[in-house]
Each structure stands twice: as C-alpha cells, then as structure tokens.
C-alpha cells in the first residue's frame, strides 16, 4: 500500500515538473504562508490548473468557506456555510489555517486575535482565514508572481 502511494506521489511530481504552467503554479502557491506541496497540488487538481473556477466567490462556495447571510430579522437565524461543499477541500483548508493562526509572527495571527477580542466566534474567524488563504492562492495565480507579504500597490 505505501509503495503504491510513493509511486503515485513521484508520478504526480514528475508530471508537475514536466509541465511549465503547472510547475509555475505549484511554486507560486507554495510561496503563500501555510500552503505546502500537497495543498498546492490538490488546489491545482481541483481547479483544473485554475481554469474551472474563474470566479473566486464560486470556488469559496465550492470549498465551503463563503458565508451565506439570511435575510430578515429573526433572532434565531445565523450566518452559515453551505452543506453541499467539498468536504475534503474544506478540511484541507482548515488544516492549512491552523498553523497560520498559531504562528505568532504571521500576519493572520494578529487578525485572528483581533477578531476574537471583538467577540467573534472562533470557527467563524477560522473560516474567514480559510477564505483569505483562498484569495491569496487565486491572487498569486492571477498575477503570476510569488506571494509578497508586504505588498504595496504601485500606482503609475
């Protein structure tokens, strides 16, 4: 069983290295804090090299990280995420978000503490961080460059 997994992993790496587009996307995704090799590969596969999901909001809905707001003023209704989400991606993004919020030097750690201090629900904040990670992944692919922590918009 383990030998088969090792062979498949090597084949996936070989396929990515031999395709310039996939190789570049893999490197760009790995530059985002918290995104590792396996997460990068899964995102490339799920999005069909970011061709299937052009709209970021649609992917967030697919991954189960986009909140749906209820209309009306009922005190019993809360904002929820879709039950029809791809659970594997949702769990994967959760596993990516955990080390990102636990790294005291990371920029999302401060965001996490700020939102908890504001009285937000812990899982709602983690869900927002998962969405931020998805936004960052799509941004590096769209702009075809590595993630920059201290990005400054240059207005020409």
VEXGUDREN-726766 format. One record per atom (N, C-alpha, C, CB): residue number from 1; residue in one letter; atom name; x, z, y. Coordinates in steps of 0.001 Angstrom, whole numbers, plus 500000, padded with zeros to 6 digits. Atoms other than C-alpha are relative to their C-alpha. Last residue first. Glycine has a CB too. Layout:
// residues N
sedo;paza;zator;px;pz;py
NUM;A;CA;X;Z;Y
...
END
This chain:
// residues 156
sedo;paza;zator;px;pz;py
156;X;N;499164;501020;499343
156;X;CA;501600;487958;554563
156;X;C;499257;499406;501178
156;X;CB;500403;498883;499005
155;X;N;500888;500895;499267
155;X;CA;500090;491201;553396
155;X;C;500874;499030;500793
155;X;CB;499023;500799;500944
154;X;N;499298;500707;498935
154;X;CA;502270;492847;550780
154;X;C;499058;498994;500637
154;X;CB;501270;499295;499460
153;X;N;500569;501318;499746
153;X;CA;500252;495324;548756
153;X;C;500715;499365;501190
153;X;CB;498470;500094;500261
152;X;N;500405;500093;498595
152;X;CA;502477;498219;547798
152;X;C;499551;498561;500218
152;X;CB;501180;500409;500995
151;X;N;500280;501347;499492
151;X;CA;502790;499095;544133
151;X;C;499529;500078;501452
151;X;CB;498933;499292;499122
150;X;N;500199;499837;498558
150;X;CA;504292;502497;543402
150;X;C;499808;498649;500653
150;X;CB;501188;500737;500640
149;X;N;500651;498726;499696
149;X;CA;503898;502490;539658
149;X;C;499653;500135;501472
149;X;CB;500887;501147;499584
148;X;N;499209;499291;498999
148;X;CA;504651;498814;539172
148;X;C;499250;501271;500382
148;X;CB;500270;499102;501258
147;X;N;500717;498984;499238
147;X;CA;503316;497248;535979
147;X;C;500963;500701;500950
147;X;CB;499324;501022;499056
146;X;N;499923;498650;500536
146;X;CA;505211;494163;534873
146;X;C;499274;500977;500922
146;X;CB;501465;500424;499811
145;X;N;498809;499245;499625
145;X;CA;504095;490739;536004
145;X;C;499920;501403;499419
145;X;CB;500158;500056;501536
144;X;N;498846;500415;500784
144;X;CA;501659;488010;535057
144;X;C;501284;500669;500464
144;X;CB;500156;498503;500064
143;X;N;498931;500283;499044
143;X;CA;499186;488794;537851
143;X;C;501297;499565;499326
143;X;CB;500258;501217;500851
142;X;N;500478;500929;498972
142;X;CA;496162;488541;535545
142;X;C;501130;499579;500938
142;X;CB;498862;500640;500807
141;X;N;500182;501313;500614
141;X;CA;497955;490109;532579
141;X;C;499587;498971;501049
141;X;CB;498950;500070;498877
140;X;N;498670;500549;500299
140;X;CA;499288;493007;534629
140;X;C;499899;498629;499354
140;X;CB;500779;500947;499085
139;X;N;499291;500374;498774
139;X;CA;495838;493526;536155
139;X;C;501376;499408;499702
139;X;CB;500147;501214;500913
138;X;N;500488;501303;499565
138;X;CA;493983;493451;532822
138;X;C;500731;499528;501253
138;X;CB;498495;500056;500259
137;X;N;499614;500998;501003
137;X;CA;496130;496263;531486
137;X;C;499560;498605;500426
137;X;CB;499395;500349;498630
136;X;N;498569;500264;499861
136;X;CA;495792;498251;534695
136;X;C;500470;498941;499011
136;X;CB;500797;501287;499803
135;X;N;499802;500747;498760
135;X;CA;492009;497968;534695
135;X;C;501472;499620;500175
135;X;CB;499516;500824;501207
134;X;N;500465;501368;500274
134;X;CA;491928;499048;531029
134;X;C;500202;499141;501238
134;X;CB;498502;499990;499568
133;X;N;498990;500625;500845
133;X;CA;494048;502083;531907
133;X;C;499624;498561;499658
133;X;CB;500192;500809;498722
132;X;N;498859;500314;499140
132;X;CA;491706;502941;534771
132;X;C;501112;499319;499203
132;X;CB;500535;501276;500670
131;X;N;500359;501196;499223
131;X;CA;488740;502703;532386
131;X;C;501148;499591;500916
131;X;CB;498722;500252;500830
130;X;N;499976;501131;500938
130;X;CA;490415;505147;529993
130;X;C;499668;498701;500737
130;X;CB;498997;500232;498832
129;X;N;498583;500318;500187
129;X;CA;491073;507441;532964
129;X;C;500153;498846;499008
129;X;CB;500780;501246;499505
128;X;N;499568;500711;498794
128;X;CA;487387;507322;533871
128;X;C;501468;499590;499888
128;X;CB;499787;500877;501251
127;X;N;500593;501330;500060
127;X;CA;486509;508247;530283
127;X;C;500405;499167;501216
127;X;CB;498472;500101;499911
126;X;N;499199;500749;500971
126;X;CA;488943;511149;530440
126;X;C;499471;498579;499872
126;X;CB;499994;500702;498622
125;X;N;498731;500304;499336
125;X;CA;487199;512311;533622
125;X;C;500901;499196;499060
125;X;CB;500712;501306;500450
124;X;N;500293;501024;498995
124;X;CA;483781;512063;531980
124;X;C;501284;499586;500728
124;X;CB;498948;500518;501013
123;X;N;500091;501285;500688
123;X;CA;485144;513922;528957
123;X;C;499668;498867;500964
123;X;CB;498950;500067;498899
122;X;N;498697;500412;500512
122;X;CA;486315;516826;531124
122;X;C;499936;498622;499344
122;X;CB;500520;501028;499002
121;X;N;499912;499767;501426
121;X;CA;483039;517088;533061
121;X;C;501318;499431;499482
121;X;CB;498794;499372;499263
120;X;N;500416;501086;500887
120;X;CA;483593;517040;536806
120;X;C;500163;500417;498538
120;X;CB;500815;498720;500289
119;X;N;501122;499604;500843
119;X;CA;483758;520289;538763
119;X;C;499487;498912;499078
119;X;CB;498893;500461;500849
118;X;N;501238;500370;499318
118;X;CA;485899;519098;541669
118;X;C;498765;500349;499179
118;X;CB;500002;498518;500311
117;X;N;500187;499017;498933
117;X;CA;488827;521010;540133
117;X;C;498727;499717;500790
117;X;CB;501210;500006;500939
116;X;N;500441;498765;500653
116;X;CA;488427;518874;537007
116;X;C;499745;501089;501031
116;X;CB;501044;500475;498976
115;X;N;501401;500181;500398
115;X;CA;488569;515755;539198
115;X;C;499464;501231;499279
115;X;CB;499855;498767;499101
114;X;N;500845;500050;498806
114;X;CA;491756;516900;540925
114;X;C;498528;499906;499629
114;X;CB;500393;498815;500881
113;X;N;500144;498621;499491
113;X;CA;493421;517894;537640
113;X;C;499076;500052;501212
113;X;CB;501376;500582;500372
112;X;N;500730;499212;500995
112;X;CA;492775;514451;536093
112;X;C;499757;501429;500513
112;X;CB;500780;500033;498660
111;X;N;501396;500435;499922
111;X;CA;493887;512593;539234
111;X;C;499136;500849;499071
111;X;CB;499871;498499;499636
110;X;N;500540;499444;498754
110;X;CA;497098;514612;539305
110;X;C;498539;499645;500183
110;X;CB;500800;499504;501195
109;X;N;500100;498560;500231
109;X;CA;497753;513749;535655
109;X;C;499410;500693;501234
109;X;CB;501392;500595;499655
108;X;N;501362;499703;500422
108;X;CA;496960;510104;536365
108;X;C;499803;501482;499676
108;X;CB;499640;499159;498793
107;X;N;500902;500073;498858
107;X;CA;500130;509710;538419
107;X;C;498558;500322;499618
107;X;CB;500070;498623;500625
106;X;N;500794;501214;499875
106;X;CA;502350;510899;535616
106;X;C;499025;500057;501163
106;X;CB;499250;499747;498726
105;X;N;499385;500874;499003
105;X;CA;504961;513608;536083
105;X;C;499170;498750;500252
105;X;CB;501395;499606;499561
104;X;N;500091;499384;498671
104;X;CA;502905;516290;534334
104;X;C;500613;499139;501105
104;X;CB;500679;501349;499983
103;X;N;498680;500175;499389
103;X;CA;502430;514092;531278
103;X;C;499933;500475;501450
103;X;CB;500471;498505;499922
102;X;N;499215;498800;500280
102;X;CA;499299;515546;529667
102;X;C;501404;499915;500579
102;X;CB;500078;500235;498509
101;X;N;500447;498874;499173
101;X;CA;496976;513041;531321
101;X;C;500801;501261;499730
101;X;CB;498528;500273;499762
100;X;N;499895;500356;498584
100;X;CA;498901;510015;530016
100;X;C;499580;501170;500880
100;X;CB;499140;498765;500313
99;X;N;498639;499747;499508
99;X;CA;499422;511629;526608
99;X;C;500172;499669;501482
99;X;CB;500993;499196;499191
98;X;N;499546;498618;500183
98;X;CA;495641;511918;526128
98;X;C;501434;500238;500451
98;X;CB;499871;500384;498559
97;X;N;500251;499188;498804
97;X;CA;494632;508576;527651
97;X;C;500553;501417;499858
97;X;CB;498502;500060;500288
96;X;N;499052;500401;498960
96;X;CA;496248;506440;524927
96;X;C;499861;500917;501211
96;X;CB;499775;498522;500409
95;X;N;498684;499562;500455
95;X;CA;494429;508300;522145
95;X;C;501098;499605;500986
95;X;CB;500302;499415;498625
94;X;N;499983;498537;499882
94;X;CA;491178;507890;524077
94;X;C;501380;500530;499605
94;X;CB;498890;500644;499109
93;X;N;499802;499698;498576
93;X;CA;491907;504171;524489
93;X;C;500021;501501;500252
93;X;CB;498901;499349;500841
92;X;N;498637;500386;499656
92;X;CA;492331;503874;520720
92;X;C;500309;500315;501465
92;X;CB;500216;498509;499724
91;X;N;499113;498943;500504
91;X;CA;489131;505824;520126
91;X;C;501450;499695;500358
91;X;CB;499850;500155;498470
90;X;N;500303;498790;499235
90;X;CA;487165;503443;522348
90;X;C;500909;501155;499579
90;X;CB;498526;500393;499817
89;X;N;499332;500147;498703
89;X;CA;488862;500419;520825
89;X;C;499798;501260;500830
89;X;CB;499466;498760;500761
88;X;N;498563;499987;500241
88;X;CA;487869;501550;517326
88;X;C;500768;499901;501317
88;X;CB;500397;498849;499061
87;X;N;499514;498623;500151
87;X;CA;484354;502478;518432
87;X;C;501514;500065;499797
87;X;CB;499301;500672;498828
86;X;N;499054;500125;501101
86;X;CA;483524;499006;519724
86;X;C;500710;501344;499876
86;X;CB;501025;498816;500233
85;X;N;498610;500317;499697
85;X;CA;480661;499998;521984
85;X;C;500806;499822;498710
85;X;CB;500623;501104;500874
84;X;N;499650;501219;500722
84;X;CA;476997;499837;520999
84;X;C;501444;499588;500226
84;X;CB;499086;498876;500410
83;X;N;499817;499644;501406
83;X;CA;476321;503451;521983
83;X;C;500449;498797;499185
83;X;CB;498707;500573;499420
82;X;N;500759;500733;501003
82;X;CA;476865;502514;525620
82;X;C;500313;500482;498589
82;X;CB;500284;498515;500113
81;X;N;499336;501237;500376
81;X;CA;478181;505149;527997
81;X;C;499224;499381;498846
81;X;CB;501492;500248;499612
80;X;N;499527;500112;501376
80;X;CA;476006;507750;529669
80;X;C;500794;498708;499832
80;X;CB;498816;500044;499005
79;X;N;499318;501271;500170
79;X;CA;475038;509018;533092
79;X;C;500598;499971;498602
79;X;CB;501096;499791;501090
78;X;N;498602;499994;499590
78;X;CA;472672;511934;532751
78;X;C;500549;498591;499860
78;X;CB;500835;501010;499159
77;X;N;499227;501181;500366
77;X;CA;468919;512327;532567
77;X;C;501415;500112;500553
77;X;CB;499318;498718;500516
76;X;N;499562;499953;501384
76;X;CA;467305;515763;532554
76;X;C;500851;498801;499591
76;X;CB;498811;500093;499106
75;X;N;498887;499067;500104
75;X;CA;466994;516276;536312
75;X;C;500571;500044;498585
75;X;CB;499558;501389;500425
74;X;N;500207;499001;501029
74;X;CA;464913;513164;536605
74;X;C;501222;500899;499895
74;X;CB;499699;499335;498652
73;X;N;499468;498718;499550
73;X;CA;465427;511447;539933
73;X;C;499778;501099;498969
73;X;CB;499364;500395;501320
72;X;N;500978;498923;499894
72;X;CA;465038;507832;539041
72;X;C;500668;501313;500372
72;X;CB;499235;500155;498691
71;X;N;500718;500000;498737
71;X;CA;467512;505301;537786
71;X;C;498975;501128;499992
71;X;CB;499316;498632;500248
70;X;N;501442;500044;500189
70;X;CA;469990;505971;535063
70;X;C;499326;500050;501356
70;X;CB;499517;501161;499100
69;X;N;500722;499054;499172
69;X;CA;473605;505047;535520
69;X;C;498509;499849;499763
69;X;CB;500338;499800;501483
68;X;N;501275;500593;499637
68;X;CA;475575;503381;532767
68;X;C;499208;501057;500744
68;X;CB;499223;499476;498746
67;X;N;501195;499159;499953
67;X;CA;479210;504418;532571
67;X;C;498768;499198;500405
67;X;CB;500207;501159;500971
66;X;N;500747;500221;498766
66;X;CA;481819;501862;531509
66;X;C;498756;500876;499999
66;X;CB;499619;498505;500161
65;X;N;499461;499138;498948
65;X;CA;484242;503180;528873
65;X;C;499289;499811;501334
65;X;CB;501477;499736;500175
64;X;N;500734;498747;499879
64;X;CA;482508;501909;525752
64;X;C;500549;500949;501047
64;X;CB;499984;500686;498694
63;X;N;499154;498905;500467
63;X;CA;485062;499241;524821
63;X;C;499309;501356;500118
63;X;CB;501298;500020;500781
62;X;N;499685;500237;501409
62;X;CA;482504;496424;525078
62;X;C;500801;501163;499409
62;X;CB;500782;498685;499843
61;X;N;501238;499763;500750
61;X;CA;481191;497844;528342
61;X;C;500247;499840;498506
61;X;CB;498886;499034;500464
60;X;N;500227;498546;499937
60;X;CA;484740;498045;529711
60;X;C;498714;500374;499266
60;X;CB;499931;500481;501474
59;X;N;499143;499383;501004
59;X;CA;485284;494490;528472
59;X;C;499835;501510;499995
59;X;CB;501459;499632;500247
58;X;N;500534;500302;501328
58;X;CA;482237;493316;530373
58;X;C;500873;500597;498903
58;X;CB;499879;498488;499806
57;X;N;501139;499111;500243
57;X;CA;483389;495114;533520
57;X;C;499401;499761;498605
57;X;CB;498921;499793;501085
56;X;N;499507;498678;500375
56;X;CA;486735;493330;533404
56;X;C;498876;500961;499637
56;X;CB;500819;500582;501126
55;X;N;500579;498969;499155
55;X;CA;485186;489874;533477
55;X;C;500404;501380;499466
55;X;CB;498452;499859;500061
54;X;N;499517;500302;498655
54;X;CA;487471;487295;531875
54;X;C;499526;501082;500959
54;X;CB;499515;498602;500467
53;X;N;500572;499089;499012
53;X;CA;486978;488742;528432
53;X;C;500634;499716;501352
53;X;CB;500214;501488;499587
52;X;N;501420;499746;500269
52;X;CA;487465;486071;525768
52;X;C;499335;500870;501064
52;X;CB;499846;500659;498651
51;X;N;500794;501187;499691
51;X;CA;490754;484660;527091
51;X;C;498507;500272;499860
51;X;CB;500405;498845;499092
50;X;N;500676;499826;498710
50;X;CA;492764;487873;527296
50;X;C;499279;498731;500451
50;X;CB;501004;500421;501063
49;X;N;498965;500239;498985
49;X;CA;495026;486865;524376
49;X;C;499392;499966;501402
49;X;CB;500741;498677;499714
48;X;N;499555;501365;500277
48;X;CA;491967;486769;522123
48;X;C;500971;499552;501085
48;X;CB;498791;499028;499914
47;X;N;500397;500838;498867
47;X;CA;490603;489946;523767
47;X;C;500352;498528;499803
47;X;CB;500652;500506;501264
46;X;N;501425;499802;499689
46;X;CA;490630;491958;520550
46;X;C;499525;499062;501103
46;X;CB;499744;501450;500415
45;X;N;500836;500533;501077
45;X;CA;493972;490542;519354
45;X;C;498521;500073;500371
45;X;CB;500255;500766;498692
44;X;N;499811;501450;500045
44;X;CA;495833;491047;522632
44;X;C;499081;499381;498959
44;X;CB;501467;499649;499692
43;X;N;500673;500570;498828
43;X;CA;494358;494530;523036
43;X;C;500126;498477;500015
43;X;CB;500585;500592;501297
42;X;N;501449;499920;500216
42;X;CA;495344;495466;519478
42;X;C;499238;499381;501169
42;X;CB;499565;501463;499802
41;X;N;500370;501011;501000
41;X;CA;498905;494214;520002
41;X;C;498493;499992;499787
41;X;CB;500726;500263;498662
40;X;N;499822;501317;499397
40;X;CA;499298;496236;523196
40;X;C;499553;498901;499045
40;X;CB;501462;499787;500404
39;X;N;501117;500159;499072
39;X;CA;497880;499333;521566
39;X;C;500047;498623;500647
39;X;CB;500024;501101;501078
38;X;N;501226;500217;500788
38;X;CA;500309;498937;518675
38;X;C;498773;499805;500899
38;X;CB;499762;501187;499050
37;X;N;499964;501265;500723
37;X;CA;503354;498463;520898
37;X;C;498695;499720;499266
37;X;CB;501149;499997;499019
36;X;N;498897;500244;500908
36;X;CA;502636;501249;523325
36;X;C;499844;498669;499289
36;X;CB;500107;501120;498991
35;X;N;500286;501130;500885
35;X;CA;500454;501660;526362
35;X;C;501246;499718;499172
35;X;CB;499564;498730;500813
34;X;N;500871;499618;501097
34;X;CA;500788;505155;527845
34;X;C;499711;498885;499017
34;X;CB;498731;500505;500538
33;X;N;499814;498653;500548
33;X;CA;502180;504049;531187
33;X;C;498989;500277;498898
33;X;CB;499876;501057;501108
32;X;N;500995;499065;499475
32;X;CA;501824;500274;531630
32;X;C;500209;501362;499325
32;X;CB;498537;499468;499758
31;X;N;499454;499416;498777
31;X;CA;505039;498350;530860
31;X;C;499035;501005;500639
31;X;CB;500334;498897;500997
30;X;N;499175;498831;500341
30;X;CA;503892;497811;527263
30;X;C;500615;500649;501232
30;X;CB;501104;499598;499033
29;X;N;500874;498884;500371
29;X;CA;501138;495536;528560
29;X;C;500798;501257;499689
29;X;CB;499141;499623;498798
28;X;N;500699;499525;498800
28;X;CA;503602;493284;530378
28;X;C;499125;501206;499681
28;X;CB;499144;498877;500605
27;X;N;499045;499287;499141
27;X;CA;505860;493028;527321
27;X;C;499326;500561;501243
27;X;CB;501142;499072;500409
26;X;N;499601;498769;500694
26;X;CA;502991;492133;524986
26;X;C;500948;500829;500868
26;X;CB;500670;499665;498650
25;X;N;501108;499053;499880
25;X;CA;501586;489614;527448
25;X;C;500349;501340;499362
25;X;CB;498736;499425;499355
24;X;N;500062;499533;498607
24;X;CA;504981;487932;527702
24;X;C;498888;501027;500182
24;X;CB;499782;498814;500959
23;X;N;498824;499159;499771
23;X;CA;505356;487754;523920
23;X;C;499996;500567;501422
23;X;CB;501293;499197;499751
22;X;N;500254;498700;500629
22;X;CA;501816;486465;523507
22;X;C;501155;500962;500229
22;X;CB;499757;499829;498500
21;X;N;501103;499338;499292
21;X;CA;502408;483689;526018
21;X;C;499749;501386;499431
21;X;CB;498719;499158;499915
20;X;N;499540;499535;498685
20;X;CA;505823;482759;524592
20;X;C;498914;500762;500756
20;X;CB;500469;498816;500838
19;X;N;500896;500581;499010
19;X;CA;504668;482579;520981
19;X;C;500352;500580;501365
19;X;CB;498503;500271;499640
18;X;N;499873;501461;500018
18;X;CA;507479;483168;518467
18;X;C;499090;499302;501006
18;X;CB;499699;499484;498620
17;X;N;498703;500413;499464
17;X;CA;507845;486868;519320
17;X;C;500141;498487;500081
17;X;CB;501113;500567;499150
16;X;N;499964;499713;498563
16;X;CA;504141;487506;518840
16;X;C;501307;499530;500618
16;X;CB;499810;501499;500254
15;X;N;500928;500911;499325
15;X;CA;504011;485774;515466
15;X;C;500030;500207;501515
15;X;CB;498570;500202;499469
14;X;N;499402;501330;500024
14;X;CA;507136;487606;514274
14;X;C;499111;499004;500752
14;X;CB;500223;499535;498544
13;X;N;498902;500012;499022
13;X;CA;505725;490965;515357
13;X;C;500644;498622;500088
13;X;CB;501060;501048;499632
12;X;N;500615;499949;498668
12;X;CA;502491;490257;513468
12;X;C;501073;499945;501080
12;X;CB;499146;501279;500161
11;X;N;500580;501322;499752
11;X;CA;504449;489208;510367
11;X;C;499354;499933;501388
11;X;CB;498960;499662;498915
10;X;N;498898;500920;499716
10;X;CA;506579;492358;510504
10;X;C;499482;498603;500324
10;X;CB;500963;499938;498811
9;X;N;499448;499659;498684
9;X;CA;503475;494525;510775
9;X;C;501126;499049;500389
9;X;CB;500512;501446;500006
8;X;N;500958;500490;498994
8;X;CA;501871;492685;507824
8;X;C;500504;500293;501408
8;X;CB;498610;500645;499789
7;X;N;499906;501464;499991
7;X;CA;504961;493243;505657
7;X;C;499075;499411;501063
7;X;CB;499649;499423;498607
6;X;N;498717;500339;499376
6;X;CA;505086;496936;506586
6;X;C;500159;498489;500103
6;X;CB;501172;500605;499203
5;X;N;500144;499728;498563
5;X;CA;501398;497332;505786
5;X;C;501270;499624;500743
5;X;CB;499664;501484;500244
4;X;N;500848;501055;499449
4;X;CA;501864;495656;502391
4;X;C;499828;500176;501506
4;X;CB;498630;499994;499306
3;X;N;499179;501214;499959
3;X;CA;504791;497951;501571
3;X;C;499201;498844;500602
3;X;CB;500498;499628;498579
2;X;N;499137;499939;498822
2;X;CA;502704;500982;502518
2;X;C;500860;498752;500132
2;X;CB;500886;501234;499939
1;X;N;500826;500000;498801
1;X;CA;500000;500000;500000
1;X;C;500869;500000;501261
1;X;CB;499061;501214;499999
END
